[in-house]
Amino acid sequence: MSSRDKIFVAGHRGLVGSAIVRRLRAAGFDNLVTRQRSDLDLTDQHAVKAFFTLEKPDYVMLAAARVGGILANASRSAEFIRENLFIEANIIHEAYMSGVRDMVFLGSSCIYPRDCPQPIREEYFMTAPLEKTNSAYAVAKIAGVEMCHAYNCQYGTRYICAMPANLYGEQDNFDLSSSHVLPAMVRKFHEAKVGGGPVVLWGSGSPRREFLHVEDLADACVLLMTIDDSRLESLFSRDCPSLINIGYGEDLSIRELAPLIGGIVGYHGQVHWDSSKPDGTPRKLLDSSRMRGLGWKPRHTLEDGVRELYEWFSRSRGGGNRFAS
């Protein structure tokens, strides 16, 4: 991939897409193509076809998706599976039809079974039942993985499926009706510090999660897009999807995460756990040895990353529906 190549970043305004855009520009890739949702509906097959016919990008970073936490997945599961299936099918197919050979498709660690051996290796994909609280989203992402694999096998494309751990960072979503656990906790601790009262958190606090700063994911995605074919081919076989895990390498329980966030925010009051709410998957720790074998490793510690996130949250507070109630 050269600095002159045209790169389409789908979902460039989201948490992942915006980080990829920043990383590409920092590396000297300025020929980027982006579209706002109001200009291009990625669920519209005809609109996506017209876009690829017009722009003819050389590379695609597929970071666009309908995403959210447990509450959003449970209450809007039909939207999650429908919109993600449409986005994936449209972009993957039209990318191939317009001659795009190289793509990074962003998935999620929720594609793996609920009760997976730990740490989770890529070969555990589709070996047991999924976690029910986000199965609609997971099935959509699994379909994207299988579609990339099918196109690689039949058409000789190089569509890589990157499976990140739980992400956080600049442009995160703090809306309590749709956010993931870490940004939701940042907001709850901040509001308790400002307004007083206890912090109420969902579940028992026992699930263990691995958190990766989104800038570290962006580093990995750019590496995957630019690395020599021979190095990638050594990781994958024709019989298996081109899956590669991208994780921090350590996990902690939500109960352990709470005082870390509380200390950074400056809240030292009570924390109550609402055990009537679901916990989700008991543990999700990825085996990222494939990615690390390519020379990548995360640059942000969890403490430093959460501190950066809280500083960004404080600066951006009140700036739109990412902070809605």
N, C-alpha and C positions, 0 to 999 in steps of 0.2 A: 504494500500500500504506500503510495507516494503522496506528497503534499498536494499534488495536482488532482488526485482522484476525488470524485464526487461521492460524498458519504451522506446517506439519508439516516437521520436519527429520529426514529418514530417515538413519540412521547417525550419530546425535548423539554417540556415545561415541568415534568414530574420529577420526583426525587432522583430516580436513576438516570433518566434521560438528560436532565440538566447537568448532572455530574459528568456524564460522558461527554457532553458538549464542552464543558470547561476543560476537561482533560485533553480532548482532541485539539482544541485551540492552543493550549499550553504547549502541545507537542508539535505545533506548526501546521496542523491540518485546518485550513481555512475555507476549503470548498465544501461547506456543510449545507445540506438542504433540510429545512424544517418546515412544518406546517402546524398552525394552531388548529384546534378542534373545529373552530368556526369556519375555517377555510377548507378543511379536509376531514370528512367523516370516515374514519378507518373501518367502520362497520359496513360501509356502503361499497359493494363490490365494483360497481361501475365507476364511482369516484376514484377508488384506489387504482383501478386499471388506467383511467385517464391520467392520473398523476404519474405513474411509472412510464407511460407512453411519452409524456411530455418531458420529464426530468431525466430518465435513464441513468439512475445512480449506478456507481461502480460497486459500492458496498452499502450494507444495511445494518444498522444497530436497532434491533426490535425491542424497545423498552416500553412501548405503549401497552397499557393493560388497565382493566378495572380491578382495583386492589382495595383491601381494607382489613380490619381486625375481625375478631370473633363476632361482635355484634353486627357488623355490616355483612359478613358472610352468612350469618344465620337469617337476617331479615331480608336480604336482597340476593338470595342464591340464584334465582332465575336470571337476574341481570348479570351476575358474575359469570355464569357459564355461557349465556348467549353472547354477550359482548366480546368476551375473550376468544371464543371460538371464531366469531366473525373476523375480528382483528387479525388473528393468526392466519386463518385460511386465506384471507384476502392478500395480506402482505407477502406471505411465503410464496403463494402461487404467482402473483404478479411480479414479484422480484425475479423468480425463475423465468417467467415469460419474457421479461425485458433484458435478460442476460446477466443478472446478478449471480455471480458464482459464490461470493463470500458473504456470510451473515452471522451475526451473533444474536441468538434468540435468548432473551432473559426469562428464566423460569422462576421456580421457587422451591425451597426445601420441603414444602408440603406435598410434593409429588411422591415422596417416599412413604412407606407404610407407617401407620400410627405406632406400632410396637416394633420398631426397627432395632436391630443390633446397633450398638454405639461403639465408636463413631460410625456414621452412616457412609458406606461406600457406594459408588455409582452402580455397582452390580446388584444392589438391593432394590433397584427400581422395579416396581410392579411385581413384588414377590409376596405381598400380603395386603390385607384391607387397609384403606385410608382412614384418617381421622374424620369423623362424621361432621364436625363443626365447620369444616371448610372443604368438604369433598367436591362440591360443585366447581369451585375455583381450581382445585387440584386436578380434576378430570379434564378441565379445559387446558391446563398447562401440559398435562400428559399428552393430550391430543397434539399440541404444538410440537412436543418432543418427537412423537411418532411421525408427524408430518415431515419434519426436518430429516429424520432418518430415512423415510421413504424416498424423498427427493434426492438425498445423497446417494442412495443405492441405485435408483433408477436413472437419474440424470447426471450424476457425477458432480453435484454441487458440494460446497464446503460450508454447510450450515451447522454451526456449533451451538450447543445448548448449555448455557451457563446457569448453574443452580446456586444462587447465593443464600447465605444464612440470613437471619433477620437483619434488616437494614435500618439505618438511621442517618440523619445528617441534614445539611442545608436543603431547604424546600420540602421538609418533612410535613406531614399532615397531623395537626393537633386537634382536629375535630373529634370530640369524644364519641360521636356516633359512628365514626368510620376509621379512626386511627388505629395503628398498631400499638403494642403494649408499651414500648419505651417512650415514644412521644406523648402518649396519653398520661403516663406517670409523670413526666416532666411538667405537663400542664397542671395536673392535679396537685402536685407538690407546690408549684408556684402559686396557684390560687389559694391554697391553704395558708401559705406564708403571708400572702397579702390580706386575705379576708378572715383568717382565723378558722378554727375548727379542725376536726380530724381529717385525714386522708382516707378515703374508702377505696380499696382496690379489689378487683374481681378475683374470685377463686380462693384456693388455699395458699397460694404462693409457692407451692412445691414444684411445679414444672420447671425444668431447666432449659435455658435458651442460650444460644450463641448469637452475639451481636457484632455486625460488621459495619464499619463506617463506609458510607456510600462512595467516598472518594477512593477508597481502597478497591472497591468493586470496579470503579471506572478504570483504574490502573490495569486491573486484570483483563477487562474487556478489550482495551486498546492493545494489550499484549497479545491476546488471542487473535485479533484481527490482523496483526502485523507479523506474527511469527512465521517462520518457514514451514511449508507443508510437511517436510520430512519429520520435523520434530513433533507435529501434531499427529501425523499418521502412526507414529510409534505408540501413541496412547490409546487409539481406538481401533476396533476391528470392524469389518464390514457387517458382521452379524449383530452388532450392538449399537444403540444410539450413541451419538457423539456428545455424551454427557460429561460435564466437568464441574465438580463442586468448588465453590469459592467461599471459604469461611475464615473466621478469626483464629480458630484453633483451640479456644477454651470456651466453656460455658459456665453459667451460674444460675442458681435458682432465682425466681422472681422475688422471693423473700430477701435474698442477698442483694439483689439489684435495688430494692427500695431504699435502704440506708445510703447506698452510694449516690443515688439521685437526690435524696433528701439533703445529704451533706453538701452537694454541689449547689443546689438551689438555696440552701440556707434555712430549711424547715426542720425543726427539731420537736415537733408535736407528735400526737398519737397517729398510729396507722391501724386501721381496721380492715380485716379481710372478710369479704362477703362470700362465704362458702356456698351460698345458694347459686352462684354464677359458675359457668363451666371453666375448667382448667385448660382444655385443649389437649394436645399431644403431651405425654409426660416428659419427653426429652427429645431434643433435636440438636445433635452435635455432628457436624459434617467432617468426613475425612477429606481433607483438601490436599492430600499428598501429590495428586496429579498436577494441580495448579502450582504448587510450591516447587515441583520438579522442573517447571519451566522457568524458574528464577523469580517468581513473584512471592511477595510476602506483605502482609498488612503493615502500614506505617503508623496507624493510630492505635494507642491503647484505649481500652474502654473508658477509663476515667477521663483521659484527655478528650476523647471524642464526645462524651456526654457534656463535658464543660463547653466545648465549641458549640454543641447543639443548643445548650441553654442560652449562651450568649447570642446566638442567631435568633432564637425564640424571643428573647427580651427586646432585641432591636426591631423585630418584625411584628411584635404584638399588635393586634388590631388591624392587620393589613389584609383582611379578606376572609373568605369562608374556611381557610385552613384552621382558623381559630374559633369557628362557630360552635355554639352550644348544641 
